[in-house]
Amino acid sequence: RRRGLRPRLRLHRRLGPGSAAPGPAYLLPLAVVGTLFLGHAGLVVDLLFVLAVPLALLGALRFFRRVTTGRWAPLWGAAAYGLLPVVSGAVAQGRIGTVAGAAILPWLATAALGLAASGPDAAVRRWRAAWRTALAAGLLVSFVPPAAPVIVLLVLFAAVTGAARGRARELVVVVAMPILLVLPWAVAT
């Protein structure tokens, strides 16, 4: 006699070294850097966490020197931003996307400033800035996927407000490149 016992369904899944789940998009940049360290992936991740503060600080210093005047304002702003990965707890919690995103973002912003270049060779400088911005945006999107819609919205805002007048090709590169770089991972998920 059964007293309300339901037959148990036992689903056994074989666990092994691999699975059908796609890896995160940031594996490609980490693998490329890992080849420079002879395949020591752990060393690359350790270096990313150790160098997060100096990379964020240097990128922010470069950015703030271009957008502010004075001697102390860029240094103060860069120091405050550089400590962001540690103060936010991202380093202590091992959040590789947040740490890498904080290190990449000021370099992306500095590259994007070049899109507003003017002068005799402005077209060439804007084109180079578009590719630098697109590659930095692709790297950012590989570590922080929600950055893709933000980048698209910022480019649309620049196009609608007229800030990007005559720069349609550059904006297409800035939007399309990050999406193309992470497309294999976006389709696989």
C-alpha positions in Angstrom: 0.0 0.0 0.0 1.4 3.4 -0.9 0.6 6.3 1.2 0.8 9.2 -1.1 4.3 8.4 -2.2 5.1 9.7 -5.6 7.7 7.9 -7.6 10.9 9.8 -7.6 12.4 10.8 -10.8 16.0 10.5 -10.7 17.8 12.6 -13.3 21.4 11.7 -13.4 23.5 14.1 -15.3 27.0 13.2 -16.1 29.5 15.7 -14.8 32.7 16.0 -16.5 35.4 18.5 -17.5 33.3 20.1 -20.1 29.7 21.1 -20.6 27.5 22.4 -23.3 27.2 25.8 -21.6 29.0 28.6 -23.4 31.9 30.3 -21.6 31.8 34.0 -20.8 32.9 36.4 -23.5 35.9 37.6 -21.4 37.6 34.2 -21.9 39.0 35.4 -25.3 40.9 38.4 -24.0 42.1 36.5 -21.0 43.3 33.7 -23.3 45.1 36.1 -25.6 46.9 37.6 -22.6 47.4 34.1 -21.2 49.4 33.1 -24.2 51.9 35.8 -23.4 52.3 34.2 -20.0 52.7 30.7 -21.5 49.2 29.6 -20.6 49.2 30.5 -17.0 45.6 31.7 -16.8 45.7 32.0 -13.0 48.6 34.4 -13.2 46.6 36.6 -15.7 43.6 36.8 -13.4 45.9 37.5 -10.4 47.6 40.3 -12.3 44.2 41.7 -13.3 43.2 41.9 -9.6 46.6 43.2 -8.5 46.9 45.8 -11.2 43.2 46.9 -11.2 43.9 50.0 -9.1 47.0 51.2 -11.0 45.3 50.6 -14.4 42.2 52.4 -13.3 44.2 55.2 -11.8 46.4 55.7 -14.9 43.4 55.6 -17.2 41.5 58.1 -15.1 44.5 60.4 -14.8 44.8 60.4 -18.6 41.1 61.1 -19.0 40.9 63.8 -16.3 43.9 65.6 -17.7 42.1 66.0 -21.0 38.8 67.2 -19.5 39.8 69.4 -16.6 42.3 72.1 -16.0 44.6 72.7 -13.1 47.2 70.6 -11.5 45.5 68.9 -8.6 42.0 68.2 -9.9 43.0 65.4 -12.4 45.2 63.8 -9.7 42.5 63.9 -7.1 39.8 62.6 -9.5 42.1 59.8 -10.7 43.0 58.8 -7.2 39.4 58.6 -6.2 38.4 56.6 -9.3 41.5 54.4 -9.1 40.4 53.2 -5.6 36.9 52.3 -6.9 37.6 48.6 -7.5 38.8 48.1 -4.0 36.4 50.4 -2.2 33.4 48.9 -3.9 34.4 45.5 -2.7 34.8 44.1 -6.2 38.4 42.9 -5.6 37.6 41.3 -2.3 34.6 39.5 -3.7 36.5 38.4 -6.8 34.2 40.1 -9.4 36.3 39.9 -12.4 33.8 41.8 -14.7 33.5 44.7 -12.3 37.3 44.9 -11.7 38.1 44.8 -15.4 35.2 47.2 -16.3 36.5 49.7 -13.8 40.0 49.4 -15.3 38.8 49.6 -19.0 36.2 52.4 -18.7 38.5 55.4 -18.4 40.6 54.2 -21.3 37.3 53.9 -23.3 36.2 57.4 -22.3 39.6 58.9 -23.3 39.4 57.2 -26.7 35.9 58.5 -27.2 37.1 62.1 -26.6 39.0 61.7 -29.9 35.7 61.4 -31.8 35.3 65.2 -31.3 38.6 66.0 -33.0 38.9 69.1 -35.2 41.6 70.6 -37.3 43.4 69.9 -40.5 43.7 66.2 -40.1 40.5 65.7 -38.0 39.1 63.0 -40.3 42.0 60.7 -39.8 42.2 61.4 -36.0 38.4 60.8 -35.7 38.7 57.5 -37.7 41.5 56.3 -35.5 39.6 57.3 -32.3 36.6 55.4 -33.6 38.6 52.2 -33.9 40.2 52.7 -30.5 36.8 53.4 -28.9 35.3 50.4 -30.6 38.0 48.0 -29.5 37.9 49.4 -25.9 34.1 49.1 -26.0 34.3 45.5 -27.2 36.7 44.7 -24.4 34.4 46.4 -21.9 31.3 44.6 -23.3 33.1 41.2 -23.1 33.6 41.7 -19.3 30.4 43.7 -18.6 27.7 42.7 -21.1 25.1 45.2 -19.8 27.5 47.9 -21.1 26.4 47.2 -24.7 22.9 48.8 -24.5 24.4 51.8 -22.6 27.0 52.3 -25.4 24.2 52.1 -28.0 22.1 54.6 -26.0 25.0 57.1 -25.7 25.7 56.9 -29.5 22.0 57.4 -30.2 22.0 60.4 -27.9 25.0 61.9 -29.6 23.4 61.3 -33.0 20.0 62.8 -32.0 21.5 65.9 -30.2 23.7 66.7 -33.2 26.9 66.3 -31.3 28.0 63.7 -33.9 27.2 65.7 -37.0 29.1 64.3 -39.9 30.5 61.4 -38.0 28.0 58.6 -39.0 30.7 56.2 -40.1 32.6 56.5 -36.9 29.5 56.0 -34.8 28.6 52.9 -36.8 32.0 51.4 -36.0 31.7 52.3 -32.3 28.3 50.5 -32.1 28.9 47.6 -34.5 32.4 46.5 -33.3 31.5 45.6 -29.7 28.5 43.7 -30.9 30.5 41.8 -33.5 33.3 40.9 -31.0 30.9 39.3 -28.6 28.4 37.9 -31.1 29.6 34.3 -30.9 28.8 34.4 -27.1 25.6 36.3 -27.5 24.3 33.8 -30.1 25.3 30.7 -28.0 23.5 31.8 -24.9 
